[in-house]
Amino acid sequence: MTLYRDSALVLRGWKLGESDRIVSMLGENSGKIRAVVKGVRKTKSKFGARLEPLSVVSLLCWKGRELDVVSQAETIEIFRLTREDLDRLFKANVILELIEQVAQEEHPDPELYRLAIGALRVLDRDNPAMLLSSFIWKLLDQQGYRPNTDRCAVCGSTDLVGFDSSLGGALCEVHCGGRKVSTQAVSVIAMSLEGKLSKVLQIVDPALIAETEVIALAAVETMLDRRLRSLRSVIEQ
């Protein structure tokens, strides 16, 4: 087996046998990592709580045929305020679940790693109300989905009254099929995609925040072709 080092964000974990655990992580230089942590559930484990979700760690791993094996793990960052606040924690769990879904094993994606870590740091520091939807739009854009926001995705009209991710984005009166959205929401989506996050994160209008989150939810579920339970629970509470 080959030994390698990386910095990684712990996404999720599940039990293996009586004392071991499998963890899924996003490595800065390794992409998605699935590794066994031996003995981690024992009281005197050398790893302690360092490999719990929402931890950033410095890893030393053995490369295995199916699962890697964690040899060492040192804490880099733990997002303490997020762990202690339910609103932040809900949003963080959504971010971790989305990253878990889009990351690929043996496919290095430093840009995805930076996006995830950056979003979690802003969440821990400021917890802006628009963070979740803006993160989703940046993630979708990074994964190759960039909806039309200036013209109807079907006919090219600039008279926009709707949005449907499955049809390519903003829609006119003729093609919106009754699923109308505000021009402000479409504008916020456009700003998120254009990288104007400082302006987007200053938005505090509850109705606009909720509307853009609903649209983002539909878009990410369309891309992944599945429902995200953690994201749905945040949007629908």
C-alpha positions as CSV (number, residue, x, y, z in Angstrom):
1,M,0.0,0.0,0.0
2,T,1.1,3.6,-0.8
3,L,1.3,6.1,2.0
4,Y,0.1,9.7,1.3
5,R,-0.6,12.9,3.1
6,D,-3.4,15.4,2.6
7,S,-5.6,18.0,4.3
8,A,-9.2,16.9,4.3
9,L,-12.7,18.0,5.4
10,V,-14.6,15.2,7.1
11,L,-18.1,14.8,5.5
12,R,-19.7,11.8,7.2
13,G,-18.9,8.6,9.0
14,W,-20.5,5.2,9.8
15,K,-19.7,2.3,12.1
16,L,-17.7,-0.7,11.0
17,G,-17.5,-3.8,13.2
18,E,-17.2,-3.3,16.9
19,S,-14.6,-0.5,17.1
20,D,-13.8,0.8,13.7
21,R,-15.4,3.5,11.6
22,I,-15.5,4.4,7.9
23,V,-15.2,8.1,7.2
24,S,-15.9,9.9,4.0
25,M,-13.7,13.0,3.4
26,L,-12.9,15.6,0.8
27,G,-9.1,15.8,0.4
28,E,-7.6,19.0,-0.9
29,N,-5.4,17.1,-3.4
30,S,-7.0,13.7,-3.4
31,G,-10.7,14.3,-4.0
32,K,-13.2,12.1,-2.2
33,I,-11.5,9.8,0.3
34,R,-13.2,6.8,1.9
35,A,-11.1,5.4,4.7
36,V,-11.2,3.0,7.7
37,V,-10.3,4.5,11.1
38,K,-9.3,1.5,13.2
39,G,-10.2,1.4,16.9
40,V,-11.7,4.9,16.8
41,R,-14.7,3.9,18.8
42,K,-12.6,2.6,21.7
43,T,-12.4,4.8,24.8
44,K,-8.6,5.1,24.5
45,S,-8.5,5.7,20.7
46,K,-5.6,7.8,19.6
47,F,-7.9,9.6,17.2
48,G,-10.4,10.8,19.7
49,A,-13.1,13.1,18.1
50,R,-10.7,14.4,15.4
51,L,-12.5,12.6,12.6
52,E,-16.0,13.7,13.2
53,P,-17.9,15.4,10.5
54,L,-17.2,19.2,10.2
55,S,-13.5,18.7,11.1
56,V,-10.6,19.7,8.9
57,V,-7.6,17.5,9.5
58,S,-4.1,16.8,8.3
59,L,-4.1,13.2,7.3
60,L,-1.6,10.4,6.8
61,C,-3.2,7.5,5.0
62,W,-2.4,4.1,3.5
63,K,-3.9,3.7,0.0
64,G,-6.0,0.5,0.0
65,R,-7.6,-1.5,-2.8
66,E,-11.2,-0.5,-1.8
67,L,-10.8,1.6,1.4
68,D,-7.9,3.6,2.5
69,V,-6.6,3.3,6.1
70,V,-6.1,6.4,8.3
71,S,-2.7,6.2,10.1
72,Q,-2.6,9.7,11.6
73,A,-4.9,12.6,11.8
74,E,-4.2,16.0,13.4
75,T,-6.9,18.7,13.8
76,I,-6.5,21.9,11.6
77,E,-10.0,23.4,12.1
78,I,-13.2,22.5,13.9
79,F,-15.7,25.4,13.3
80,R,-16.6,25.7,16.9
81,L,-19.3,28.3,16.7
82,T,-21.1,26.2,14.0
83,R,-21.1,23.1,16.2
84,E,-22.7,25.1,19.1
85,D,-25.4,26.8,17.1
86,L,-28.4,24.8,15.6
87,D,-29.0,27.2,12.7
88,R,-25.4,27.1,11.6
89,L,-25.2,23.4,12.1
90,F,-28.2,22.8,9.9
91,K,-26.6,24.8,7.1
92,A,-23.3,23.0,7.6
93,N,-24.9,19.6,7.3
94,V,-26.5,20.7,4.0
95,I,-23.1,21.8,2.7
96,L,-21.4,18.5,3.8
97,E,-24.2,16.4,2.2
98,L,-23.9,18.3,-1.1
99,I,-20.1,18.0,-1.1
100,E,-20.5,14.2,-0.3
101,Q,-22.8,13.9,-3.3
102,V,-20.7,15.7,-5.9
103,A,-17.2,14.8,-4.9
104,Q,-15.6,11.9,-6.8
105,E,-13.0,9.3,-5.6
106,E,-9.6,9.6,-7.1
107,H,-10.6,12.8,-8.8
108,P,-8.6,15.8,-7.2
109,D,-10.8,18.9,-7.0
110,P,-9.0,21.7,-5.1
111,E,-11.6,24.2,-6.3
112,L,-14.4,22.2,-4.7
113,Y,-12.3,21.9,-1.5
114,R,-11.8,25.7,-1.4
115,L,-15.4,26.4,-2.0
116,A,-16.5,24.1,0.9
117,I,-13.9,25.4,3.3
118,G,-14.6,29.0,2.4
119,A,-18.4,28.6,2.9
120,L,-17.9,26.9,6.2
121,R,-15.6,29.7,7.4
122,V,-18.1,32.4,6.5
123,L,-20.8,30.4,8.2
124,D,-18.8,30.0,11.4
125,R,-17.8,33.7,11.4
126,D,-20.9,35.6,10.3
127,N,-23.7,33.2,9.4
128,P,-25.3,35.4,6.7
129,A,-28.9,34.4,5.9
130,M,-28.2,34.1,2.2
131,L,-25.2,31.8,2.6
132,L,-26.9,28.5,1.8
133,S,-28.5,29.5,-1.5
134,S,-25.4,31.4,-2.7
135,F,-23.3,28.3,-1.9
136,I,-25.6,26.1,-3.9
137,W,-25.5,28.3,-6.9
138,K,-21.7,28.5,-6.8
139,L,-21.5,24.7,-6.4
140,L,-23.9,24.1,-9.4
141,D,-21.9,26.5,-11.5
142,Q,-18.7,24.7,-10.6
143,Q,-20.2,21.4,-11.5
144,G,-21.1,22.7,-15.0
145,Y,-24.7,23.9,-14.4
146,R,-25.1,27.6,-15.1
147,P,-28.7,28.6,-15.7
148,N,-29.8,31.4,-18.0
149,T,-30.6,34.5,-15.9
150,D,-30.9,37.2,-18.5
151,R,-33.1,35.6,-21.2
152,C,-35.8,32.9,-21.3
153,A,-34.0,29.5,-21.5
154,V,-36.6,28.4,-24.1
155,C,-37.2,31.3,-26.5
156,G,-34.7,34.0,-25.5
157,S,-37.3,36.6,-24.4
158,T,-36.0,39.1,-21.8
159,D,-39.5,39.4,-20.2
160,L,-38.7,37.0,-17.3
161,V,-41.3,35.8,-14.8
162,G,-40.4,32.2,-14.0
163,F,-37.5,29.8,-13.3
164,D,-37.2,26.1,-13.9
165,S,-33.8,24.4,-13.6
166,S,-34.9,21.5,-15.7
167,L,-35.6,23.8,-18.6
168,G,-32.3,25.7,-18.2
169,G,-33.1,28.6,-16.0
170,A,-35.2,31.8,-16.2
171,L,-38.4,31.6,-18.3
172,C,-40.9,34.1,-19.9
173,E,-44.7,34.2,-19.3
174,V,-45.3,31.8,-22.2
175,H,-42.9,29.1,-21.0
176,C,-43.0,29.4,-17.2
177,G,-45.9,27.0,-16.8
178,G,-47.3,28.9,-13.9
179,R,-44.1,28.5,-11.8
180,K,-43.5,32.2,-11.3
181,V,-40.6,33.8,-9.4
182,S,-39.7,37.4,-8.6
183,T,-37.3,39.4,-10.7
184,Q,-35.3,40.0,-7.5
185,A,-34.8,36.3,-7.0
186,V,-33.5,35.9,-10.6
187,S,-31.2,38.9,-10.0
188,V,-29.8,37.3,-6.8
189,I,-29.1,34.0,-8.7
190,A,-27.3,36.0,-11.3
191,M,-25.2,37.8,-8.8
192,S,-24.3,34.6,-7.0
193,L,-23.1,33.0,-10.3
194,E,-21.1,36.2,-11.2
195,G,-19.3,36.0,-7.9
196,K,-20.8,39.1,-6.3
197,L,-21.1,37.3,-3.0
198,S,-20.3,40.2,-0.7
199,K,-23.4,41.9,-2.1
200,V,-25.6,38.8,-2.0
201,L,-24.6,38.0,1.6
202,Q,-25.8,41.4,2.8
203,I,-29.4,40.6,1.8
204,V,-31.7,40.2,4.8
205,D,-35.2,40.2,3.2
206,P,-36.7,36.9,4.6
207,A,-39.1,36.4,1.6
208,L,-36.3,36.9,-0.9
209,I,-34.0,34.5,1.0
210,A,-36.7,31.8,1.2
211,E,-37.6,32.2,-2.5
212,T,-34.0,31.8,-3.7
213,E,-33.4,28.9,-1.4
214,V,-36.5,27.0,-2.8
215,I,-35.2,27.7,-6.4
216,A,-31.7,26.5,-5.4
217,L,-33.1,23.4,-3.8
218,A,-35.0,22.4,-7.0
219,A,-31.9,23.1,-9.1
220,V,-29.5,21.0,-7.0
221,E,-32.0,18.1,-6.8
222,T,-32.5,18.2,-10.6
223,M,-28.7,18.0,-11.1
224,L,-28.2,15.2,-8.6
225,D,-31.5,13.4,-9.6
226,R,-32.3,12.8,-5.9
227,R,-33.9,14.5,-2.9
228,L,-31.6,15.8,-0.2
229,R,-33.1,15.2,3.1
230,S,-31.0,17.6,5.1
231,L,-31.4,20.4,2.6
232,R,-35.2,19.9,2.5
233,S,-35.5,20.0,6.2
234,V,-33.7,23.4,6.3
235,I,-35.9,24.9,3.5
236,E,-39.2,23.6,4.8
237,Q,-39.0,24.4,8.5
